[in-house]
Amino acid sequence: MKKNEYVTFCKCGCGNGIVLKADNEDNDLSLQIVSDNFYFMQNKGKISLKEKIKCIWYIIVGKEYCYFDILIDKDELQEFKEFVAKL
């Protein structure tokens, strides 16, 4: 892991995670949501009609659609806090 980035993955083993990159010269922060596509590929890469309709409905009513959650333990949370404090 580089000094100006923070990477963490869900502790359940699903392969979902986040990558935070800070560009100190431009004061920019990049947030990437990453996935190994495990759940997506379980259905041969196709999202079910029910899931598509649910996503569309959330957009129509102005709600946020949650693709996945990321679980982190206390030690990882402390590392995240220290990274953010450096920004």
Phi, psi and omega in degrees: 000134181282162182297326185260017177221155179230127181235133175215148179236154181301139183284351181280349178093008182285344178091001177278145181197183178228150176231121176251127178235129179252130175254101186292332181291318182259000184057039178258149176232126180251131177242121178244133175258120186242152180212149176271007177062024180302309183290323179297317183283347177297335180250035180054035175080008181250135175272137181295155179302319179300316181292322177297314180297319179299315179297314179299318180298317178300320179295316182299316183273003175078022178263163176270135179263127181266115178282321177195160175255157177236122179264129176231149181272177185298320180296317179294322178297320178296318178298320178297316179300318180294322177297313181296323180296331179287339182292000000 
